[in-house]
Amino acid sequence: MPVPPALVAILRAHIERFGVAKHGRLFQSERGNVVAASTYFRVRDEARRLALTPRQVDSPLAGRPYDLRHAAVSLWLNAGVPATEVADRAGHSVDVLLKVYATCIDGAEATVNDRIAEALTGVTWPV
């Protein structure tokens, strides 16, 4: 899966600073072991408190690690990435993708109206 250059830079800096764990794992405990699930949950909870409003922290928003996948797919769709490409990257069929994520597309009406108007610019209509 393609990774945006900004994220590649972050990953490279992390590897340069911390190295990789046994078997190439990106993250490791202070002793070089596998990071415990409880540590991931603790760090995720702290990140939620730092990134979200108090109201959002109290909501189910990004409440589970798997929700990050949903956030990524929603971001791609809202950014205008074609559904076929999003489905391919997410490992879905387009049908499943649209059934699950159709309601997540935020503010699409104005954007779609602008795109339709732009596509029709210069079209000569028979009178």
C-alpha positions as CSV (number, residue, x, y, z in Angstrom):
1,M,0.0,0.0,0.0
2,P,1.4,3.4,-0.9
3,V,2.4,5.5,2.1
4,P,2.4,9.4,1.9
5,P,6.0,10.8,1.9
6,A,5.3,12.7,5.2
7,L,4.6,9.4,7.0
8,V,7.6,7.7,5.4
9,A,9.8,10.5,6.8
10,I,8.2,9.9,10.3
11,L,8.8,6.2,10.1
12,R,12.4,6.6,8.9
13,A,13.1,9.1,11.8
14,H,11.6,6.6,14.2
15,I,13.8,3.7,12.9
16,E,16.9,5.9,12.9
17,R,16.3,6.9,16.5
18,F,15.0,3.6,18.0
19,G,15.9,0.9,15.4
20,V,13.7,-2.1,14.8
21,A,12.9,-5.0,17.1
22,K,13.5,-8.7,16.5
23,H,12.0,-9.9,13.3
24,G,11.7,-6.4,12.0
25,R,9.0,-5.2,14.2
26,L,8.7,-1.4,14.2
27,F,7.9,-1.0,17.9
28,Q,9.5,-2.8,20.9
29,S,9.4,-2.6,24.6
30,E,12.3,-1.0,26.5
31,R,13.9,-4.4,26.8
32,G,13.5,-5.2,23.1
33,N,10.5,-7.4,23.5
34,V,7.0,-7.4,22.0
35,V,5.0,-4.4,23.2
36,A,2.1,-5.6,25.5
37,A,-1.4,-4.9,24.3
38,S,-2.1,-3.0,27.5
39,T,0.7,-0.6,26.5
40,Y,-0.9,0.1,23.1
41,F,-4.2,0.7,24.8
42,R,-2.7,3.1,27.3
43,V,-0.9,5.1,24.6
44,R,-4.0,5.1,22.4
45,D,-6.1,6.5,25.3
46,E,-3.5,9.2,26.0
47,A,-3.4,10.1,22.3
48,R,-7.2,10.4,22.2
49,R,-7.2,12.7,25.2
50,L,-4.6,14.9,23.5
51,A,-6.2,14.9,20.0
52,L,-9.9,15.1,20.7
53,T,-12.2,17.5,22.6
54,P,-13.5,16.3,26.0
55,R,-16.9,15.6,24.4
56,Q,-15.3,13.5,21.7
57,V,-13.2,11.6,24.3
58,D,-16.4,10.7,26.1
59,S,-17.9,9.5,22.9
60,P,-17.2,6.2,21.0
61,L,-15.1,8.2,18.4
62,A,-11.8,6.3,17.8
63,G,-12.6,4.2,20.9
64,R,-11.1,1.0,19.4
65,P,-7.8,0.6,17.6
66,Y,-9.7,-0.7,14.6
67,D,-11.5,2.6,14.3
68,L,-8.3,4.1,12.9
69,R,-9.0,2.0,9.8
70,H,-12.5,3.4,9.5
71,A,-11.0,6.9,10.0
72,A,-8.5,6.4,7.2
73,V,-11.1,5.1,4.8
74,S,-13.4,8.0,5.6
75,L,-10.6,10.4,5.1
76,W,-9.8,9.0,1.7
77,L,-13.4,9.1,0.6
78,N,-13.9,12.7,1.9
79,A,-10.7,13.7,0.1
80,G,-12.3,12.6,-3.2
81,V,-10.2,9.5,-3.7
82,P,-12.3,7.3,-6.2
83,A,-14.3,4.6,-4.5
84,T,-12.6,1.9,-6.6
85,E,-9.1,3.0,-5.3
86,V,-10.3,3.2,-1.7
87,A,-11.9,-0.2,-1.9
88,D,-8.7,-1.7,-3.3
89,R,-6.6,-0.1,-0.6
90,A,-9.0,-1.2,2.2
91,G,-9.4,-4.7,0.8
92,H,-13.1,-4.3,0.1
93,S,-15.3,-4.6,-2.9
94,V,-16.8,-1.3,-4.0
95,D,-20.2,-2.6,-3.1
96,V,-19.2,-3.4,0.5
97,L,-17.2,-0.1,0.7
98,L,-20.3,2.0,-0.2
99,K,-22.6,0.0,2.0
100,V,-20.4,0.6,5.0
101,Y,-19.1,4.1,4.3
102,A,-21.7,5.9,2.2
103,T,-22.9,8.0,5.2
104,C,-19.4,9.1,6.2
105,I,-18.9,11.4,3.3
106,D,-19.2,14.8,4.9
107,G,-20.1,17.9,3.0
108,A,-20.2,16.1,-0.3
109,E,-23.2,17.9,-1.7
110,A,-21.5,21.2,-2.2
111,T,-18.4,19.6,-3.5
112,V,-20.3,17.4,-5.9
113,N,-22.4,20.3,-7.1
114,D,-19.3,22.3,-7.8
115,R,-17.8,19.4,-9.7
116,I,-20.9,18.9,-11.8
117,A,-21.1,22.6,-12.6
118,E,-17.4,22.6,-13.6
119,A,-17.9,19.6,-15.8
120,L,-20.8,21.3,-17.5
121,T,-18.9,24.6,-18.1
122,G,-18.7,25.3,-21.8
123,V,-21.3,22.7,-22.8
124,T,-23.6,24.1,-25.5
125,W,-27.2,23.0,-24.8
126,P,-29.6,22.7,-27.7
127,V,-32.5,25.2,-27.2
